[in-house]
Amino acid sequence: MKIIHRYILKEIIGSFILGFLFFNFILFITVIFELTELIFIQNAPLLEVGKLVLFKIPSFFNMLIPVSLLFATLLSFGRLSSDGEIIAFQSSGISLLYISKSLLIFTFILTLISFYFSTYLTPLCNRHYRQVYQRIVLQRPTIQIKERTITDVGGKKLYAYHIKSGSNKMKKVIIYEFFPGRNKIPQISLAQEGEFNEDKLKLTKVSFYRFQKNYQISQQGKLDSQTIYLGRYLSQKGKMGRKSEEMDLNELREKIKEEKLKKIPDKRIIKELSVDFHSRIVIPLAAFFLVLIGIPLGIKVERGGKSISLGISLAIVIGYYLLFLAGKFLGTEGIIPPLVAIWLPNIILCILSILLNFRFGKLGLI
């Protein structure tokens, strides 16, 4: 019997690696497209961008593992069924549950790995990703500024008509600066050129305008140059607190408790943190339900090969992800409790797996 387990496991592992590499490649391409601008347009250090890639990829693993397991299950059991090996096993008195034993053990191990990524390793990588990205931004501030887009810089709103590629120089710069006690009426500065230099923004050929409450100009003037010091803003940005995706499971739990103990707790923050907390657990556990769905589907599909298995995998995963996003929205908005909202997709998967196995009468788990 050990020969059967080794045979099935070899089939599953080969298909899993194929699926994992394929799905990882697809997501890796999206990361490369995002970071290409840093290398070729902003001339960011290649080593630093390489670190960003290294820290970004692990964030996919907790989702890639369940998807790849589903693909491997569909492909492997589809081949076993089409070649008549499932029927041969059952004719020899070997149940499908016994045949699936090695797959279920393999799934359990990968679920633990996915859970580790989701709860500890991915938040750590997200933290390092932000630190590296901030280092790049501090060296080349124009990375965070887009042409013809309003950007918040040091409490000021900055708009640049043109940014010179690979440099910190801008042309036709507009700055909206709000002062306290002025009913949110800004001072507007227009500069022909602007350049970031370390923690300073130097503007040249500047025209500024101040307005009254009725928006009539109360003061205006021209300057040959103006320097805006951003040191305080940049240092504060480097000390920003951790976001929820940068916290491990224990830190999230403590953050939720801390927020609940406040005199006036922010219910929305509590809901968002609770949704994130349960998400870390739900996605890795989805692997089991996806495998239980994949076994009867793979046997039913039989022939069709990789393309059919890939198509079914994508359809199921997209459906699951849409349900997951809907659950996050419902939980964050407080329409239903976060616990119920986040676990709902897994509950649906569980029900679907039971119905499929009962319908085809293959696995004998019901």
Residue pairs with C-beta under 8 A, 6 or more apart in sequence:
1 94
1 98
4 89
4 94
4 98
4 99
5 101
5 102
6 102
8 76
8 80
8 99
8 100
8 102
8 103
9 102
9 103
9 106
11 76
11 79
11 80
12 72
12 73
12 76
12 102
12 103
12 106
13 72
13 106
15 71
15 72
15 73
15 75
15 76
16 68
16 69
16 71
16 72
16 106
18 71
18 72
18 75
18 306
19 67
19 68
19 69
19 71
19 72
19 75
19 310
19 313
20 64
20 65
20 68
22 310
23 64
23 67
23 68
23 71
24 57
24 60
24 64
27 57
27 60
27 64
28 57
31 53
31 56
31 57
32 53
35 49
35 52
35 53
38 44
38 49
38 52
38 136
38 143
39 46
39 49
41 165
41 166
42 140
42 142
42 143
42 165
42 166
43 140
43 166
44 136
44 139
44 140
44 143
45 136
45 139
48 132
48 135
48 136
49 136
51 128
51 132
52 129
52 132
52 133
52 136
55 125
55 126
55 128
55 129
55 132
56 125
56 129
58 117
58 121
58 122
58 125
59 122
59 125
59 126
61 113
61 114
61 117
61 122
62 114
62 115
62 117
62 118
62 122
62 280
62 283
62 284
63 283
65 110
65 111
65 113
65 114
65 117
65 284
65 287
66 114
66 283
66 284
66 286
66 287
66 290
66 317
67 290
67 313
67 317
69 107
69 110
69 287
69 290
69 291
69 294
70 290
70 291
70 293
70 294
70 313
70 316
70 317
71 309
71 310
71 313
73 103
73 290
73 291
73 294
73 295
73 298
74 294
74 297
74 298
74 301
74 308
74 309
74 312
74 313
75 298
75 305
75 306
75 309
76 103
76 298
77 86
77 294
77 295
77 298
77 299
78 298
78 299
78 301
78 302
78 303
78 304
78 305
78 308
78 309
80 86
80 298
80 299
81 87
81 298
81 299
81 300
81 301
81 302
82 302
82 303
86 96
86 99
86 299
89 96
89 99
90 96
95 364
96 295
96 362
96 363
96 364
97 363
97 364
97 365
100 295
100 363
103 291
103 295
104 288
104 291
107 287
107 288
107 291
108 288
110 287
111 284
111 285
111 287
111 288
112 284
114 283
114 284
114 287
115 280
115 281
115 284
115 285
117 284
118 280
118 281
118 283
118 284
119 248
119 249
119 280
119 281
120 248
120 249
122 245
123 245
123 246
123 247
123 248
123 251
124 248
126 243
126 245
126 246
127 242
127 246
130 243
130 246
134 237
134 238
136 143
137 143
137 144
138 234
138 238
140 168
140 196
141 153
141 168
141 196
141 201
141 230
142 163
142 167
142 168
142 169
142 170
142 196
144 151
145 151
145 153
145 158
145 160
145 163
145 170
146 163
147 160
147 161
147 162
147 163
148 159
148 160
148 161
149 159
150 157
150 158
150 159
150 176
151 157
151 158
151 159
152 158
153 201
153 230
153 233
154 228
154 230
154 232
154 233
154 234
155 177
155 178
155 233
156 175
156 176
156 177
156 178
156 228
157 175
157 176
157 177
157 186
158 173
158 174
158 175
158 176
159 173
159 174
159 175
159 176
160 170
160 171
160 172
160 173
160 174
160 194
161 170
161 171
161 172
161 173
162 170
162 171
162 172
163 169
163 170
163 171
164 170
164 171
168 195
168 196
168 197
169 193
169 194
169 195
170 193
170 194
170 195
171 192
171 193
171 194
172 190
172 191
172 192
173 189
173 190
173 191
173 192
173 193
173 194
173 203
174 188
174 189
174 190
174 191
175 188
175 189
175 191
175 203
175 228
176 186
176 187
176 188
177 186
177 187
177 188
177 189
178 184
178 185
178 186
178 187
179 186
179 187
183 213
185 211
185 212
185 213
185 215
186 211
187 208
187 209
187 210
187 211
188 208
188 209
188 211
189 203
189 206
189 207
189 208
189 209
189 226
190 206
190 207
190 208
190 209
191 203
191 204
191 205
191 206
191 207
191 226
192 204
192 205
193 203
193 204
193 205
194 201
194 202
194 203
194 204
195 201
195 202
196 202
199 229
199 230
199 231
199 234
200 227
200 228
200 229
200 230
200 231
201 227
201 228
201 230
202 225
202 226
202 227
202 228
203 223
203 225
203 226
203 227
203 228
204 224
204 225
205 222
205 224
205 225
206 222
206 223
206 224
206 225
206 226
207 220
207 221
207 222
207 223
208 220
208 221
208 222
208 223
209 217
209 219
209 220
210 217
210 218
210 219
210 220
211 217
211 218
212 218
242 251
244 252
244 255
244 272
244 273
244 276
245 276
247 255
249 277
249 280
249 281
252 273
252 276
252 277
252 280
253 277
255 273
256 270
256 273
256 274
256 277
259 265
259 266
259 269
259 270
259 273
260 270
267 334
268 332
268 334
271 331
271 332
271 333
271 334
271 338
272 332
274 331
274 338
274 339
275 328
275 331
275 332
275 338
275 341
275 342
278 338
278 339
278 342
278 343
279 324
279 328
279 342
282 324
282 342
282 343
282 345
282 346
283 324
285 346
286 320
286 345
286 346
286 349
289 346
289 349
289 350
289 352
289 353
290 316
290 317
290 320
290 349
292 353
292 356
292 357
292 363
292 365
293 316
293 349
293 352
293 353
293 356
295 357
295 362
295 363
296 356
296 357
296 359
296 360
296 362
296 363
297 312
297 356
298 309
299 360
299 362
300 360
301 308
301 309
301 312
320 345
320 349
323 344
323 345
323 348
324 342
324 345
327 341
327 342
327 343
327 344
327 345
328 341
328 342
329 335
330 336
330 341
331 337
331 338
331 339
331 340
331 341
331 342
332 338
335 341
354 366
357 363
357 364
357 365
357 366
358 366
